[in-house]
Amino acid sequence: MISILIAGVTVLGTSGRAPAAEPSPSVPVPSVHLAVASYNVIPDHCIPSPSFDCPVAPTMYQRALAIEAAETIRDTIPYCVLDTPHEPTGTLAFVPGSSAVAGQGTLLRYRVAVEDGLAVDAECFAEDIERILHDERGWTGTGQVAFQRVETEPADFTIVLASPDTTNRLCAPLQTLGRYSCRNGNHVVINSWRWETGAESFGTELADYRRYLVNHEVGHRLGFGHRACPGAGEAAPVMMPQTKGAGSCEPNPWPTADELAALHR
């Protein structure tokens, strides 16, 4: 049985032990935020089968991207990485802080939690989430839904930044394979490896990938399922699983007009 303790309780597997920490390189924030690592990239479309197991996902530092537009990313979405060891503990802690209501319509209150030991500034991450969710280009743009960050209950959902191992545990029985994020009940779980490294479909546009990731998983909390590419050259719906590729569509971090209109129904 999985045991989850937030603000001091450890997420444990069936062994009763905290998940093993990932390797702990000390990574400063250079002008190019992520150094290039030489290794065999595991394709995002790898799907395990009875006769084949996908390779173990590399750590978030192994699959680093060369970001040339570093200052642009820093100006739009702070990177938030710390020059500290990366030693995830499996313990989640709520991030203090609250916000005004953003948007109109049905109000959804959310909390933000970050796994202890990640080389990420928790307050900076929470501010990123707030900045993305409260943007009028997102789900608040139709006047049908509003968001408010809160410190304490009552809250409608929690956004969690977690290491790949902890993401797997929090998302079960969904298969995140150490590489994906999820919405599971009232938990929106962001895989820290993805948050740090992005996805091939967005290339070096890490800021846009983060916007997509948050809008996509929160979209599931709003009740939306996955969508397909509507046509070559069009903006991919934010509910398309773009982490696995955008097909013939253009990668897109924001809900499309059709998706926003669906909030009215």
C-alpha positions in Angstrom: 0.0 0.0 0.0 1.2 3.5 -0.8 1.5 5.8 2.2 1.4 9.6 1.5 2.4 12.1 4.1 2.3 15.8 3.2 4.2 18.3 5.2 6.3 15.8 7.1 4.9 12.4 6.0 6.9 10.3 3.6 5.5 8.7 0.4 6.4 5.0 0.8 6.2 2.1 -1.5 5.1 -1.4 -0.6 8.6 -2.1 0.9 7.9 0.5 3.6 11.1 2.4 2.6 11.3 5.8 1.1 12.1 5.8 -2.6 15.8 5.9 -3.4 17.1 9.3 -4.2 18.3 10.1 -7.7 21.9 11.0 -8.3 22.8 14.4 -6.8 24.8 16.6 -9.1 25.3 20.1 -8.1 24.0 22.2 -11.0 24.5 26.0 -11.0 22.3 28.3 -13.1 24.6 29.2 -16.1 23.7 31.6 -18.9 22.6 28.4 -20.8 20.5 26.8 -18.0 20.9 23.2 -18.9 24.1 21.6 -20.0 24.1 19.1 -22.8 24.5 15.5 -21.7 25.7 12.8 -24.1 23.6 9.7 -23.8 21.1 7.7 -25.7 17.8 9.5 -25.5 14.8 7.3 -24.7 12.0 8.0 -27.2 8.9 9.5 -25.6 6.7 7.1 -27.6 8.2 4.0 -25.9 5.4 1.8 -24.6 6.1 -1.3 -22.5 4.5 -4.6 -23.5 4.5 -8.2 -22.1 7.6 -8.9 -24.2 9.4 -5.6 -23.9 10.3 -3.2 -21.1 11.1 0.4 -21.9 14.5 1.4 -20.7 14.7 3.1 -17.3 14.1 6.8 -17.7 17.2 8.9 -17.3 17.4 11.4 -14.5 16.3 14.9 -15.3 19.9 16.1 -15.4 20.9 13.4 -17.9 18.4 14.5 -20.5 19.4 18.1 -20.5 18.6 20.5 -23.3 20.8 23.2 -24.7 18.8 26.4 -24.2 20.1 29.3 -26.3 17.3 31.7 -25.3 18.2 31.5 -21.6 17.5 35.1 -20.8 14.2 35.1 -22.5 13.2 32.0 -20.5 14.4 33.6 -17.3 12.3 36.7 -18.1 9.1 34.9 -18.9 9.2 31.8 -16.6 11.9 31.8 -13.9 14.0 28.7 -14.1 14.0 28.2 -10.3 16.8 25.6 -10.2 19.1 25.7 -7.1 22.8 25.1 -6.9 22.2 22.3 -4.4 22.3 18.5 -4.4 19.3 16.9 -5.9 18.2 14.4 -3.3 14.4 13.8 -3.4 13.1 12.3 -0.1 9.6 11.3 -1.0 8.2 13.8 1.5 5.9 16.6 0.2 5.5 20.0 1.8 2.9 22.6 1.1 4.4 25.9 -0.1 3.2 28.9 1.9 1.4 31.7 0.0 -2.0 32.7 -1.4 -3.3 34.9 -4.2 -6.3 36.9 -5.2 -9.0 35.3 -7.4 -8.0 35.3 -11.0 -10.9 35.1 -13.6 -14.6 34.8 -13.2 -17.0 32.0 -13.0 -16.7 28.7 -11.0 -14.0 29.2 -8.4 -11.4 26.5 -8.0 -9.0 26.8 -5.1 -5.6 25.1 -5.3 -2.6 24.5 -3.1 1.0 23.9 -4.2 3.3 21.2 -2.8 6.9 20.4 -3.6 8.9 17.2 -2.8 11.6 17.9 -0.3 15.2 17.5 -1.7 14.5 18.6 -5.2 17.0 21.1 -6.5 14.2 23.6 -7.1 13.2 26.7 -5.3 9.7 25.8 -4.0 8.4 29.4 -3.7 9.7 30.2 -7.2 7.9 27.1 -8.6 4.6 28.1 -6.8 4.9 31.5 -8.4 5.4 29.9 -11.8 2.2 27.9 -11.3 0.3 31.0 -10.2 1.6 33.0 -13.2 0.6 30.3 -15.7 -2.9 29.4 -14.3 -3.9 33.0 -13.8 -2.9 34.1 -17.3 -5.9 35.2 -19.4 -4.6 33.2 -22.3 -5.4 30.1 -20.3 -8.5 28.5 -18.7 -9.5 31.8 -17.1 -9.9 33.5 -20.5 -13.6 32.7 -21.0 -15.0 34.0 -17.7 -16.2 30.4 -16.9 -13.6 29.4 -14.4 -11.5 31.2 -11.8 -8.5 30.1 -9.8 -7.2 31.1 -6.4 -4.1 29.8 -4.7 -4.6 29.1 -1.0 -2.4 27.9 1.9 -5.0 25.8 3.7 -8.1 23.9 3.2 -10.7 24.1 1.7 -8.9 23.5 -1.6 -10.3 21.8 -4.7 -7.0 20.4 -5.9 -3.3 20.3 -5.2 -0.5 20.9 -7.7 2.6 18.8 -6.8 6.1 18.9 -8.1 7.7 15.5 -7.6 10.6 13.4 -8.6 10.0 10.7 -11.2 9.8 7.9 -8.6 7.4 9.9 -6.4 5.4 10.9 -9.5 5.0 7.2 -10.3 3.7 6.5 -6.9 1.3 9.4 -6.7 -0.1 8.7 -10.2 -0.6 5.0 -9.8 -2.4 3.1 -11.2 -1.7 5.5 -14.2 1.5 4.5 -15.9 3.8 7.6 -15.9 7.0 5.5 -16.4 9.2 8.0 -14.7 8.7 10.4 -17.7 5.2 11.7 -17.6 3.0 13.8 -15.4 -0.6 13.2 -14.4 -3.9 14.3 -12.9 -5.0 11.7 -10.3 -8.2 12.6 -8.5 -7.6 16.0 -6.9 -3.8 15.9 -7.4 -2.1 17.4 -10.4 1.4 15.8 -10.3 4.2 17.5 -12.3 7.2 15.3 -13.0 10.2 17.4 -12.0 12.3 15.7 -14.7 9.9 17.1 -17.3 9.7 20.5 -15.6 13.5 20.7 -15.8 14.1 19.3 -19.3 11.0 19.8 -21.4 10.0 17.7 -24.4 11.3 17.2 -27.9 8.1 18.6 -29.3 8.8 22.0 -27.8 12.5 22.0 -28.6 14.3 24.7 -26.7 11.0 26.5 -25.7 11.1 25.4 -22.1 8.9 28.2 -20.9 6.1 27.2 -23.4 6.5 23.6 -22.5 5.9 24.4 -18.8 2.8 26.4 -19.7 1.5 23.5 -21.8 2.2 21.0 -19.0 0.3 22.9 -16.3 -2.6 23.8 -18.6 -2.8 20.2 -19.9 -2.9 18.5 -16.5 -5.2 21.1 -14.9 -7.4 20.7 -18.0 -7.9 17.1 -16.9 -9.0 18.4 -13.5 -11.5 20.5 -15.3 -12.9 17.4 -16.9 -11.3 17.4 -20.3 -10.0 14.3 -22.0 -7.3 14.1 -24.7 -7.7 15.6 -28.1 -6.1 14.9 -31.4 -4.4 17.3 -33.9 -7.3 18.9 -35.9 -5.2 19.5 -39.0 -1.7 20.0 -40.4 -0.2 23.4 -39.5 -2.9 24.2 -36.9 -2.2 24.9 -33.2 -2.3 21.7 -31.2 -5.0 21.6 -28.6 -3.6 21.9 -25.2 -5.4 18.7 -24.3 -3.4 16.9 -27.0 -0.6 14.8 -25.3 2.1 17.1 -26.8 4.8 15.6 -24.6 4.7 12.6 -26.9 4.6 14.9 -30.0 2.4 17.4 -31.7 2.0 15.4 -35.0 1.4 17.7 -37.9 0.2 20.4 -35.6 2.2 23.3 -34.2 3.1 22.9 -30.5 0.9 25.1 -28.4 0.9 25.9 -24.7 -2.6 27.5 -24.4 -6.2 26.2 -24.7 -7.5 26.7 -28.2 -10.7 28.6 -29.0 -12.6 25.3 -29.3 -11.3 24.1 -25.9 -12.2 27.4 -24.2 -15.7 27.3 -25.8 -16.2 23.8 -24.3 -16.1 25.4 -20.9 -19.5 27.0 -21.7 -21.2 23.7 -22.3 
